Amino acid sequence: MSDQATSNAISVPDWNPGHNLWLIALTVTLATFMEVLDTSVANVALPHIAGGLAAGQDESSWVLTSYLVSNAIVLPLSGWLSSIFGRKRFYMSCVVLFTASSLLCGIAPSLPLLIFFRILQGAGGGGLQPSEQAILADTFPPAKRGMAFAIYGMAVVVAPALGPTIGGWITDNYSWRWIFFMNIPVGILSVALTSLLVSDPPWIRSKKSGGIKVDYIGFGLLAIGLGALQIVLDKGEREDWFETHYIVILTVIAVICLIAVYFWERYHEHPIIEVRLFSDRTFLMACVMLFMVGFVLYATTLLLPQLAQTLMGYTAELAGLMIMPGGLALIVMMPVAGFLLSKYDARVMIAFGLLALGLAMLFMAHQFSLDADFKTMMWGRVLQTAGLAFLFIPINTAAYSYLPREKNNAASGLINLSRNIGASVGISFVTTMLTRRAQFHQTALTAHATAYSSQFNNTVQSMSQSYAANGPIAAQHQAYGQLYGFILRQSSMIAYLDNFWILGLSALVMIPFVFLMKRPPKGVSAAAH
């Protein structure tokens, strides 16, 4: 496929976007930062939303699920939609839809309407990331592409980390509705700058003159399959996974539809998603690596604030301050990684990033405890994000190395879908593991808390002395209660450590697979892309 890609790329003349490249990068990154931030900013506001709209906590969770389902369906379709409407027009339409639906979400008078507006918002947001990535890949020459993806990476990776902190501060000090209203000025600015600075390359514009042929079967299979998968991942733990009939049914539907859509699209004359791109092993492995990046990043973004607040007694603000230096470290390291990419083999950098990420997770598993201080937890996050900087940019850059540049739109949708599914799987996995491992360790610890254990009896007797003024029986009961509370906290802490171990080992196991990717092209091949 590399020879074909090279010949296709060479046949297209060089193209000048007509404006400063870095202004274009900042322009398209603006909307993506807004969209990625919105995927996590609403998490901490759910109790406020439920209270404000007189809904239950379980019902309010559909505010998140509806967005994710809609987002997941549109992501892989973005390349096809760009080829029909033109990429700039499609991108601006997504920004307008996202901004308008943000306004509607903010003024929604009821939960059903809020969920409907979130579906519209997810549809608009789903086209932003792939379009931006394709714009950067087409606008920047290979020598500068690493730095361009560094800017994009800061938006995609930093925004989820800042989302919970920003969302908590807004809902505590103002109203949950402002987490949606704050998107409006950003969206307006993004549309204005995009209109002025961004233009479609010739190989995109040339496609708009062709007739529109819609693959309805492929679209239906994709929408049903991804929608069912996202609901399973979001609701699985709460519904006890396969003990619930509708989870089983949705899982079967997702598997059948996604397998069917792969084979249908592979042999269809006008596919809506380019699954044939997976025949290039570099692109395939890039998608696998980004799945792992999403898996680990979003899993730890969930685990760390939750650990700090539920077991360490941190406030939401202090938990946000604990993870914030990690975002700052990422901002510093992204340009460094982008610069080094022009000097070193992308595969070596990816392997180094996976090693750093894995060791950071093992550091958390080894150093974190109920007695861990703020500094230790902060440095764990900093080490993790430093490793992520050496993953995101080289993987995204390598993904386009052997693809014809007219396929950049289609490739971007699949790349972002891989990362987002990885995020959903990672969150579902650690949530399930956290519950089940905590139960396991609680059972193991309480097995030793019996009247036949001299150590247990000595501990109860020692603790009872603190409550001696309440009488011997009451003192003993209070000692039992305190000891049981300690067992619950300790079992939960060990469950968190188990998750960190698993995430770390998962990253390390991926290292050998990096070298299944082809060596990055040099000379004519690289320059032609």
C-alpha positions in Angstrom: 0.0 0.0 0.0 2.9 2.4 0.6 3.9 2.5 -3.1 0.3 3.3 -4.1 0.1 5.9 -1.4 3.3 7.5 -2.6 2.3 7.6 -6.2 -1.1 9.0 -5.3 0.4 11.7 -3.1 3.0 12.7 -5.7 0.3 13.1 -8.4 -1.3 15.9 -6.4 0.6 19.3 -6.7 1.9 21.1 -3.6 -0.8 23.2 -2.0 -0.4 26.4 0.0 -3.2 27.1 2.5 -2.6 30.9 2.1 -2.3 31.8 5.8 0.1 31.4 8.6 0.1 27.7 9.5 0.3 28.2 13.2 -2.7 30.5 13.2 -4.7 27.8 11.4 -3.5 25.2 14.0 -4.7 27.5 16.9 -8.0 28.2 15.2 -9.0 24.6 14.7 -7.7 23.6 18.1 -9.9 26.1 19.8 -13.2 24.3 18.9 -11.7 20.9 19.7 -10.6 22.0 23.2 -14.1 23.2 23.8 -15.6 19.9 22.6 -13.2 17.6 24.5 -13.6 19.7 27.7 -17.4 19.3 27.4 -17.1 15.5 27.5 -15.8 15.6 31.1 -17.0 19.0 32.4 -20.6 17.8 32.9 -19.6 14.8 35.1 -19.3 16.6 38.4 -22.5 18.6 37.6 -24.8 15.6 37.4 -26.1 15.9 41.0 -26.9 19.6 40.4 -28.6 18.8 37.0 -30.7 16.1 38.7 -31.7 18.5 41.5 -32.4 21.4 39.2 -34.6 19.4 36.8 -36.3 17.2 39.5 -34.8 14.0 38.1 -33.2 11.0 39.7 -29.4 10.4 39.7 -29.8 7.4 37.3 -31.9 9.4 34.9 -29.5 12.3 34.9 -26.7 10.0 33.8 -28.3 9.9 30.3 -27.0 13.5 30.0 -23.6 11.9 29.6 -24.6 8.7 27.8 -26.7 10.5 25.1 -23.7 12.7 24.2 -21.3 9.8 24.0 -23.5 7.7 21.9 -24.2 10.5 19.4 -20.5 11.4 19.4 -19.4 7.9 18.7 -21.7 7.5 15.7 -20.6 10.7 14.0 -16.8 10.2 14.6 -16.2 7.6 11.9 -18.7 9.3 9.5 -16.8 12.6 9.5 -14.6 11.7 6.6 -17.5 10.6 4.4 -19.5 13.8 5.3 -16.5 16.0 4.6 -16.1 14.5 1.1 -19.8 15.3 0.4 -20.1 18.8 1.8 -16.4 19.9 1.8 -14.3 19.8 4.9 -14.4 23.5 5.8 -18.2 23.6 5.4 -18.6 20.4 7.4 -16.3 21.6 10.1 -18.0 25.0 10.4 -21.4 23.3 10.5 -20.2 21.1 13.4 -19.0 24.2 15.3 -22.4 25.9 14.7 -24.4 22.9 15.7 -22.3 22.3 18.8 -22.5 26.0 19.9 -26.3 26.3 19.2 -27.0 23.0 21.0 -24.9 24.3 23.9 -27.2 27.3 24.2 -30.2 25.0 24.1 -28.7 22.7 26.8 -28.2 25.7 29.0 -31.9 26.8 28.8 -33.4 23.3 28.7 -36.5 23.3 31.0 -36.7 19.5 31.4 -34.5 16.5 31.4 -35.9 14.9 28.2 -35.2 18.1 26.3 -31.7 18.4 27.8 -31.0 14.8 26.7 -32.3 15.6 23.2 -30.1 18.7 23.0 -27.1 16.7 24.2 -27.6 14.3 21.3 -27.4 17.3 18.9 -24.4 18.6 20.8 -22.7 15.2 20.5 -23.4 15.0 16.8 -21.8 18.4 16.3 -18.8 17.6 18.6 -18.2 14.2 16.8 -17.1 15.9 13.6 -14.7 18.4 15.2 -11.7 16.3 16.2 -11.4 14.2 13.0 -11.8 17.4 10.9 -9.1 19.2 12.8 -6.7 16.4 12.6 -7.2 16.0 8.9 -6.8 19.8 8.4 -3.5 19.7 10.3 -2.2 16.7 8.4 -3.0 18.4 5.1 -1.9 21.9 6.0 1.5 21.1 7.6 4.5 19.6 5.7 5.9 16.4 7.3 8.8 18.2 8.9 6.4 20.4 10.9 3.6 18.0 11.4 4.9 16.8 14.8 4.7 20.3 16.3 1.2 20.8 14.8 0.0 17.6 16.5 1.6 18.9 19.7 -0.8 21.8 19.7 -3.7 19.5 18.9 -2.5 17.0 21.6 -2.6 19.7 24.3 -6.2 20.3 23.6 -7.2 16.6 23.5 -5.3 15.5 26.5 -5.3 18.5 28.8 -9.0 19.3 28.4 -10.3 16.0 30.1 -8.0 16.6 33.0 -9.2 20.2 33.5 -12.9 19.4 32.8 -13.9 18.1 36.3 -12.1 21.0 38.1 -13.7 23.6 35.9 -17.1 21.9 36.0 -17.0 21.7 39.8 -16.0 25.3 40.3 -18.7 26.6 37.9 -21.5 24.6 39.5 -20.4 25.4 43.0 -20.1 29.2 42.4 -22.7 29.8 39.7 -25.1 27.3 38.1 -24.7 24.0 36.1 -26.2 25.8 33.1 -23.0 27.9 32.7 -21.0 24.8 31.8 -23.0 24.9 28.6 -23.2 28.7 28.2 -19.4 29.1 28.3 -19.2 27.3 25.0 -21.1 30.1 23.1 -18.4 32.8 22.9 -15.7 30.2 22.0 -17.9 28.7 19.3 -18.6 32.1 17.8 -14.9 33.0 17.7 -14.0 29.6 16.2 -16.5 30.1 13.4 -15.2 33.6 12.6 -11.6 32.5 12.5 -12.3 29.4 10.5 -14.1 31.3 7.9 -11.2 33.7 7.5 -8.2 31.3 7.8 -9.1 27.7 6.8 -9.6 26.5 3.2 -10.1 23.1 1.6 -7.2 21.6 -0.4 -7.8 20.7 -4.1 -8.2 17.0 -3.5 -11.1 17.7 -1.1 -12.8 20.3 -3.2 -12.7 18.1 -6.3 -14.9 15.5 -4.6 -17.8 17.8 -4.0 -18.8 17.8 -7.7 -19.6 14.1 -7.6 -23.1 12.7 -7.0 -24.0 11.8 -3.4 -24.4 8.0 -3.0 -25.5 7.1 0.5 -24.8 3.7 2.0 -27.9 3.4 4.1 -27.2 -0.2 5.2 -23.6 0.7 6.3 -24.9 3.7 8.1 -27.6 1.8 9.9 -25.3 -1.0 11.0 -22.7 1.5 12.2 -25.2 3.7 14.2 -26.9 0.7 15.9 -23.6 -1.1 16.6 -21.8 1.9 18.1 -24.9 3.1 19.9 -25.4 -0.3 21.5 -21.7 -0.6 22.4 -21.6 2.8 24.1 -24.7 2.1 26.2 -23.3 -1.3 27.3 -20.0 0.3 28.4 -21.8 3.2 30.1 -24.5 1.2 31.9 -22.8 -2.2 32.3 -21.4 -1.8 35.8 -24.5 -0.2 37.2 -26.7 -3.0 35.8 -24.3 -5.8 36.9 -23.2 -6.5 33.3 -24.5 -9.8 31.9 -26.8 -10.5 34.8 -29.2 -8.0 33.1 -31.1 -9.1 30.0 -31.0 -5.8 28.1 -27.2 -5.5 28.6 -26.8 -9.0 27.1 -29.1 -8.2 24.2 -27.3 -4.9 23.5 -23.9 -6.6 23.6 -25.1 -9.2 21.0 -26.5 -6.5 18.8 -23.2 -4.5 19.0 -21.0 -7.4 18.2 -23.2 -8.5 15.2 -23.6 -5.0 13.8 -19.9 -4.1 14.1 -18.7 -7.3 12.5 -21.3 -6.9 9.8 -20.4 -3.3 9.1 -16.7 -4.2 8.7 -17.3 -6.7 6.0 -20.1 -4.6 4.3 -17.9 -1.5 4.1 -14.8 -3.4 3.1 -16.5 -4.6 -0.2 -18.9 -1.7 -0.8 -18.1 0.6 -3.8 -18.9 3.8 -1.9 -18.2 3.1 1.9 -19.1 5.6 4.5 -16.1 4.5 6.6 -12.8 3.4 5.0 -12.2 0.1 6.8 -9.8 -0.8 4.0 -7.3 1.6 5.6 -6.8 -1.1 8.3 -4.9 -3.1 5.6 -2.0 -0.7 6.2 -0.4 -2.2 9.3 1.1 1.1 10.4 -2.3 2.7 10.5 -3.9 -0.3 12.2 -1.2 -0.3 15.0 -1.6 3.4 15.4 -5.3 2.9 16.1 -4.5 0.1 18.5 -2.0 2.4 20.3 -4.4 5.3 20.5 -7.0 2.9 21.9 -4.5 2.2 24.7 -3.8 5.9 25.2 -7.5 6.6 25.7 -7.9 3.5 27.9 -5.2 4.6 30.4 -5.7 8.4 30.2 -9.4 8.4 30.9 -9.2 5.6 33.4 -6.7 7.4 35.5 -8.5 10.8 35.0 -11.5 9.0 36.7 -9.5 7.1 39.4 -7.2 9.9 40.7 -9.8 12.5 41.7 -12.1 9.8 43.0 -9.3 8.3 45.2 -8.3 11.7 46.5 -11.9 12.7 47.5 -13.3 9.4 48.7 -10.4 8.0 50.6 -7.9 10.9 51.2 -10.5 13.5 52.3 -9.6 16.0 49.6 -12.1 18.6 48.5 -13.0 18.8 44.8 -10.9 21.9 44.5 -7.8 20.3 46.1 -8.2 17.1 44.0 -8.2 19.4 40.9 -5.1 21.1 42.1 -3.5 17.7 42.6 -3.9 16.6 39.0 -3.4 20.1 37.5 0.5 20.0 37.5 0.1 16.9 35.2 -1.6 19.1 32.7 1.1 21.7 33.0 3.8 19.1 32.5 2.0 17.9 29.4 1.9 21.5 28.0 5.6 21.7 28.5 6.5 18.2 27.1 4.2 18.3 24.0 6.4 20.8 22.1 9.5 18.8 23.2 8.1 15.6 21.8 7.1 17.4 18.6 10.6 18.7 18.1 12.2 15.3 18.9 9.9 13.6 16.4 11.8 15.4 13.6 15.0 13.9 14.8 14.1 10.3 15.9 12.2 7.3 14.7 8.5 7.6 15.7 8.5 4.0 16.8 11.3 4.5 19.3 9.5 7.5 20.8 6.2 5.5 21.1 8.1 2.7 22.8 9.7 5.2 25.2 6.3 6.8 25.9 4.7 3.4 26.7 7.7 2.5 29.0 7.4 5.9 30.8 3.6 5.5 31.0 3.8 2.0 32.4 6.5 2.9 34.9 4.4 5.9 36.1 1.4 3.6 36.7 3.6 1.1 38.6 5.0 4.1 40.6 1.4 4.9 41.6 0.7 1.2 42.5 3.8 1.1 44.7 3.9 4.5 46.3 0.2 5.4 46.8 -1.4 4.5 50.1 -3.8 5.9 52.7 -0.9 7.8 54.1 0.4 9.2 50.8 0.9 12.9 50.8 -0.2 15.5 48.2 3.3 15.7 46.7 3.5 12.0 46.0 0.2 11.8 44.3 0.9 15.0 42.3 4.2 13.5 41.0 2.5 10.3 40.0 0.2 12.3 37.7 3.1 14.4 36.4 5.2 11.3 35.5 2.1 9.8 33.7 1.4 12.8 31.6 5.1 13.2 30.6 4.9 9.7 29.1 1.6 10.6 27.3 3.4 13.4 25.5 5.7 10.9 23.8 2.8 8.8 22.7 0.1 11.1 21.3 2.2 13.0 18.8 4.3 10.2 17.3 1.3 7.9 17.0 -0.9 10.5 15.3 2.0 11.4 13.0 2.9 7.8 12.1 -0.8 7.0 11.4 -0.7 9.1 8.2 2.7 8.1 7.0 1.7 5.6 4.4 -1.8 6.8 3.5 -2.8 8.9 0.4 -3.5 12.4 1.7 -6.9 12.4 0.1 -7.7 9.7 2.7 -6.8 11.9 5.7 -10.4 12.7 6.5 -11.5 9.1 6.6 -8.3 8.2 8.6 -8.9 10.9 11.2 -12.4 9.6 12.0 -11.2 6.1 12.6 -8.2 7.3 14.7 -10.4 9.4 17.0 -13.0 6.7 17.2 -10.3 4.3 18.4 -9.2 6.7 21.2 -12.8 7.4 22.3 -13.7 3.7 22.4 -10.6 3.1 24.4 -11.7 5.8 26.8 -15.1 4.3 27.3 -13.7 0.8 27.7 -11.1 2.1 30.2 -13.7 3.8 32.3 -16.0 0.8 32.3 -13.1 -1.5 33.1 -11.7 0.3 36.1 -15.1 1.0 37.5 -15.9 -2.7 37.4 -12.5 -3.7 38.7 -12.7 -1.1 41.5 -16.0 -2.5 42.8 -15.1 -6.2 42.5 -11.6 -6.0 43.8 -12.8 -3.9 46.8 -15.3 -6.7 47.6 -12.5 -9.3 47.2 -10.1 -7.5 49.5 -12.8 -6.7 52.0 -13.7 -10.5 52.2 -10.0 -11.3 52.6 -9.4 -8.8 55.4 -12.6 -9.6 57.4 -11.6 -13.3 57.3 -8.9 -12.4 59.8 -11.2 -10.2 62.0 -12.5 -13.1 64.2 -12.6 -13.8 67.9 -10.0 -16.5 67.3 -7.4 -14.0 66.2 -5.3 -12.7 69.1 -4.1 -9.8 67.0 -7.7 -8.8 66.3 -8.7 -9.1 69.9 -5.7 -7.0 71.0 -6.6 -4.3 68.4 -10.2 -4.1 69.6 -9.1 -3.9 73.2 -6.7 -1.1 72.4 -9.2 0.8 70.4 -11.9 0.3 73.1 -9.8 2.3 75.6 -10.4 5.4 73.6 -14.2 5.1 74.2 -13.9 3.8 77.8 -16.0 6.7 79.2 -19.0 5.4 77.3 -19.0 2.1 79.2 -17.4 -1.3 78.2 -20.1 -2.5 75.9 -20.6 0.7 74.0 -16.8 1.1 73.8 -16.4 -2.3 72.3 -19.2 -1.6 69.7 -17.5 1.7 68.7 -14.2 -0.1 68.4 -15.8 -2.6 66.1 -17.3 0.1 64.0 -14.0 2.0 63.7 -12.2 -1.1 62.8 -14.8 -2.0 60.1 -14.5 1.5 58.6 -10.7 1.0 58.5 -11.2 -2.4 56.7 -13.5 -0.7 54.1 -11.0 2.1 53.4 -8.0 -0.3 53.2 -9.8 -2.7 50.9 -10.8 0.2 48.6 -7.3 1.5 48.6 -5.9 -1.9 47.6 -8.5 -2.0 44.8 -7.2 1.3 43.5 -3.6 -0.1 43.5 -4.8 -3.2 41.7 -6.1 -0.9 38.9 -2.9 1.0 38.7 -0.9 -2.3 38.4 -3.2 -3.5 35.6 -3.0 -0.2 33.7 0.8 -0.1 34.0 1.3 -3.7 32.8 -1.1 -3.1 29.9 1.1 -0.2 28.7 4.3 -2.2 29.0 2.8 -5.2 27.2 2.1 -3.0 24.2 5.8 -2.1 23.6 6.7 -5.1 21.3 3.7 -4.3 19.1 5.1 -0.9 18.3 7.7 -2.4 16.0 5.0 -4.0 13.8 4.6 -0.5 12.4 6.7 0.3 9.4 9.8 2.5 9.6 8.7 6.1 8.9 9.2 7.1 5.3 12.1 9.3 4.3 12.9 11.6 1.4 10.3 11.6 -1.4 7.7 9.5 0.4 7.6 11.7 3.4 7.6 14.9 1.6 4.9 13.8 -0.8 2.4 12.9 1.8 
